[in-house]
Amino acid sequence: MNFAELESFLQSKGVETLADIARYLQTSPQAVSNWKSRDQIPYHIAIEGTIGVGKTSLAKILSERLDSRLVMEEFEQNPFLEDFYNDPKSFAFQTQIFFLLSRYKQQIGLQQIDLFAKNIIADYMFAKDRLFATLNLNDKELDLYNTVANILEKNLSFPDMVIFLQSDTDRLIENIRKRGRVYEEKIDISYLEALNQVYTEYFFKYDKSPLLIINTNDIDFVNNSNDLEEIINFIRTPVQGTKFFNPIKSL
């Protein structure tokens, strides 16, 4: 039962205000308000895309605007990440397994749905780990990785909605340079292009949950409020299957 159905049922019994509903359910008015707000957008929204596309920036903004819980990937805790960028072949497996297990630990905590909790806005989905693995690992490493990943995936569900941010490689490089992470300075352009291709192929076939694909080449949802409002409007509009958002260049 969603909030609208519950509200209609309780109103038929003379329970009308949020305060009355809270007393009826023996919870707080804020919890009831959270549930009502949550029902207006998907419960768990994951934002995806390759390195430098703006996932975390959009997730932070949306979590504030939609009064949602922000879940961010803890990539900086990976002790092998800098070594991987310096020597990919030697540190790919350690880097990938650490990410797999840390992402699983974080995602498993999102599986319990609290009717009165806030919506979730995450800057990644668990499936991204396999995308990187297919690109970073050799055949033997990938076989072992898949053995572990297949077991873990059985315990997780897909997000209620996925936002896939697309961008040309040149725009990605520009974004990466702007944020100035030292260990990202050695990312090869060919690696970004290959990663972009892997993501595009994956989401071309994706059908596990509603998907919103946004072309970010000509928009700036961080500094342009009109761009942001368009995205929010798309999120509030029910999506079935795949929906494309290819906005006109911002002025």
C-alpha positions as CSV (number, residue, x, y, z in Angstrom):
1,M,0.0,0.0,0.0
2,N,1.4,3.4,-0.9
3,F,0.7,6.6,1.1
4,A,-2.1,7.8,-1.2
5,E,-4.0,4.6,-0.7
6,L,-3.5,4.6,3.1
7,E,-4.5,8.3,3.3
8,S,-7.7,7.6,1.4
9,F,-8.5,4.7,3.6
10,L,-8.0,6.6,6.8
11,Q,-9.9,9.6,5.6
12,S,-12.9,7.3,5.1
13,K,-12.6,6.7,8.9
14,G,-12.3,10.4,9.7
15,V,-8.5,10.4,10.1
16,E,-7.5,13.3,7.9
17,T,-4.5,15.4,9.0
18,L,-0.9,14.2,9.1
19,A,-1.0,14.6,12.9
20,D,-4.1,12.4,13.1
21,I,-2.5,9.8,10.8
22,A,0.7,9.8,13.0
23,R,-1.3,9.2,16.1
24,Y,-3.3,6.4,14.4
25,L,-0.1,4.7,13.3
26,Q,1.6,5.4,16.6
27,T,4.5,7.3,14.9
28,S,5.7,10.9,14.5
29,P,4.2,13.5,12.1
30,Q,7.7,13.8,10.6
31,A,7.8,10.1,9.8
32,V,4.4,10.3,8.1
33,S,5.5,13.4,6.2
34,N,8.6,11.4,5.0
35,W,6.4,8.6,3.8
36,K,4.1,11.0,1.9
37,S,7.1,12.8,0.2
38,R,8.8,9.5,-0.6
39,D,5.8,8.2,-2.5
40,Q,6.1,11.1,-4.9
41,I,9.4,9.8,-6.4
42,P,11.0,6.3,-6.6
43,Y,12.2,5.1,-3.3
44,H,15.8,4.2,-4.4
45,I,17.3,6.2,-7.2
46,A,20.8,5.3,-8.4
47,I,22.8,7.7,-10.6
48,E,25.3,6.1,-12.9
49,G,27.8,7.0,-15.6
50,T,31.5,6.8,-16.2
51,I,34.3,8.6,-14.3
52,G,33.9,12.4,-14.3
53,V,30.3,12.6,-15.6
54,G,28.9,14.3,-12.5
55,K,27.2,11.4,-10.6
56,T,28.1,12.6,-7.2
57,S,27.4,16.3,-7.9
58,L,23.9,15.4,-9.1
59,A,23.3,13.0,-6.3
60,K,24.1,15.7,-3.7
61,I,21.9,18.3,-5.3
62,L,18.9,15.9,-5.7
63,S,19.2,14.6,-2.1
64,E,18.9,18.2,-0.9
65,R,16.1,19.2,-3.3
66,L,14.1,16.0,-2.8
67,D,14.9,15.8,0.9
68,S,16.3,12.3,0.5
69,R,19.0,10.3,2.1
70,L,22.3,10.6,0.3
71,V,24.4,7.4,-0.2
72,M,27.8,8.0,-1.7
73,E,30.4,5.5,-3.0
74,E,33.3,5.4,-0.6
75,F,35.9,5.0,-3.3
76,E,38.6,7.0,-1.5
77,Q,38.8,4.3,1.2
78,N,40.2,1.9,-1.4
79,P,44.0,1.6,-0.5
80,F,44.8,0.2,-3.9
81,L,43.2,2.8,-6.1
82,E,46.2,5.1,-6.5
83,D,48.5,2.1,-7.1
84,F,46.0,0.9,-9.8
85,Y,46.2,4.2,-11.7
86,N,50.0,4.0,-11.6
87,D,50.2,0.3,-12.5
88,P,46.8,-1.1,-13.7
89,K,48.0,-4.6,-14.5
90,S,49.6,-5.2,-11.1
91,F,46.9,-3.8,-8.9
92,A,43.6,-4.3,-10.9
93,F,42.5,-7.4,-9.0
94,Q,43.1,-6.1,-5.5
95,T,41.4,-2.8,-6.4
96,Q,38.4,-4.5,-7.9
97,I,37.9,-7.0,-5.1
98,F,38.1,-4.3,-2.5
99,F,35.5,-2.3,-4.4
100,L,33.3,-5.3,-4.8
101,L,33.2,-6.1,-1.0
102,S,33.0,-2.5,0.2
103,R,30.1,-1.8,-2.2
104,Y,28.3,-4.9,-1.2
105,K,28.7,-4.0,2.5
106,Q,27.1,-0.6,1.8
107,Q,24.4,-1.9,-0.5
108,I,23.2,-4.7,1.8
109,G,22.3,-2.0,4.3
110,L,19.9,-0.5,1.8
111,Q,17.8,-3.6,1.4
112,Q,15.6,-3.1,4.4
113,I,12.8,-0.8,3.4
114,D,11.4,1.5,6.2
115,L,8.0,2.8,5.3
116,F,8.7,6.0,7.2
117,A,12.3,6.6,6.1
118,K,13.4,9.1,3.5
119,N,14.0,8.2,-0.1
120,I,17.5,7.1,-1.2
121,I,19.6,8.9,-3.7
122,A,22.9,7.0,-4.5
123,D,25.8,8.0,-6.7
124,Y,26.3,4.4,-7.9
125,M,24.6,1.0,-8.3
126,F,26.2,-2.3,-7.4
127,A,26.2,-3.5,-11.0
128,K,28.9,-0.9,-11.9
129,D,31.5,-3.0,-10.2
130,R,31.2,-5.7,-12.8
131,L,31.5,-3.1,-15.6
132,F,34.8,-2.0,-14.3
133,A,35.9,-5.6,-13.7
134,T,35.3,-6.7,-17.3
135,L,37.5,-3.9,-18.4
136,N,40.3,-4.1,-15.8
137,L,40.8,-7.8,-15.2
138,N,42.4,-10.6,-17.2
139,D,40.5,-13.8,-17.9
140,K,41.7,-15.7,-14.9
141,E,41.1,-12.8,-12.6
142,L,37.6,-12.2,-14.0
143,D,36.6,-15.9,-13.5
144,L,37.5,-15.6,-9.8
145,Y,35.8,-12.2,-9.5
146,N,32.6,-13.5,-11.1
147,T,32.5,-16.4,-8.7
148,V,32.4,-14.1,-5.8
149,A,30.2,-11.4,-7.4
150,N,27.6,-14.0,-8.5
151,I,27.1,-15.1,-4.9
152,L,26.9,-11.5,-3.5
153,E,24.4,-10.3,-6.2
154,K,21.8,-12.8,-5.1
155,N,21.3,-10.9,-1.9
156,L,20.8,-7.5,-3.6
157,S,17.9,-5.9,-5.5
158,F,18.1,-3.3,-8.2
159,P,17.3,0.4,-7.6
160,D,13.7,1.5,-8.2
161,M,15.0,3.9,-10.8
162,V,18.4,4.5,-12.5
163,I,19.6,7.7,-14.0
164,F,22.4,7.1,-16.5
165,L,24.5,10.2,-17.3
166,Q,26.1,10.1,-20.7
167,S,28.9,12.4,-21.9
168,D,31.5,12.6,-24.6
169,T,35.1,11.7,-23.6
170,D,36.3,15.3,-24.1
171,R,33.7,16.6,-21.6
172,L,34.8,13.8,-19.1
173,I,38.4,14.9,-19.4
174,E,37.5,18.5,-18.8
175,N,35.4,17.6,-15.7
176,I,38.2,15.4,-14.3
177,R,40.8,18.1,-14.7
178,K,38.5,20.6,-13.0
179,R,38.0,18.5,-9.8
180,G,41.8,18.0,-9.6
181,R,42.2,14.6,-7.9
182,V,45.9,13.8,-8.1
183,Y,45.5,10.1,-8.6
184,E,43.2,10.7,-11.6
185,E,45.9,12.7,-13.5
186,K,47.2,9.4,-15.0
187,I,43.9,8.2,-16.4
188,D,44.5,7.4,-20.1
189,I,42.1,8.8,-22.6
190,S,41.7,5.4,-24.2
191,Y,40.7,3.9,-20.9
192,L,37.9,6.5,-20.6
193,E,36.7,5.8,-24.1
194,A,36.6,2.1,-23.4
195,L,34.8,2.6,-20.1
196,N,32.3,4.9,-21.9
197,Q,31.6,2.1,-24.4
198,V,31.2,-0.5,-21.7
199,Y,28.6,1.7,-19.9
200,T,26.7,2.5,-23.1
201,E,26.5,-1.2,-24.1
202,Y,25.3,-2.2,-20.6
203,F,22.5,0.4,-20.4
204,F,21.4,-0.1,-24.0
205,K,20.3,-3.6,-22.8
206,Y,19.3,-2.6,-19.2
207,D,15.7,-3.6,-18.2
208,K,15.9,-4.3,-14.5
209,S,14.2,-1.1,-13.4
210,P,13.0,2.2,-15.0
211,L,15.9,4.0,-16.7
212,L,16.4,7.7,-17.4
213,I,19.2,8.4,-19.8
214,I,20.5,12.0,-19.8
215,N,22.9,13.5,-22.3
216,T,25.0,15.8,-20.2
217,N,27.2,17.3,-23.0
218,D,25.4,20.5,-23.2
219,I,23.9,21.0,-19.7
220,D,25.1,22.2,-16.4
221,F,22.8,21.0,-13.6
222,V,25.2,22.4,-11.0
223,N,25.2,26.0,-12.0
224,N,22.1,26.3,-14.2
225,S,18.8,26.0,-12.3
226,N,16.7,25.5,-15.4
227,D,18.7,22.4,-16.3
228,L,18.3,21.0,-12.8
229,E,14.5,21.7,-12.8
230,E,14.1,19.8,-16.1
231,I,15.9,16.8,-14.6
232,I,13.7,16.9,-11.4
233,N,10.6,17.1,-13.5
234,F,11.6,14.0,-15.4
235,I,12.2,12.2,-12.1
236,R,8.8,13.1,-10.8
237,T,7.2,11.9,-14.0
238,P,6.5,8.1,-13.8
239,V,8.9,6.2,-16.0
240,Q,8.3,2.8,-17.5
241,G,11.1,1.2,-19.5
242,T,13.7,3.6,-20.8
243,K,13.3,7.4,-21.2
244,F,15.7,9.7,-22.9
245,F,16.5,13.3,-21.9
246,N,18.5,15.1,-24.6
247,P,18.3,18.8,-23.5
248,I,19.1,21.8,-25.6
249,K,22.4,23.5,-24.8
250,S,22.2,25.9,-21.8
251,L,22.5,29.6,-22.5
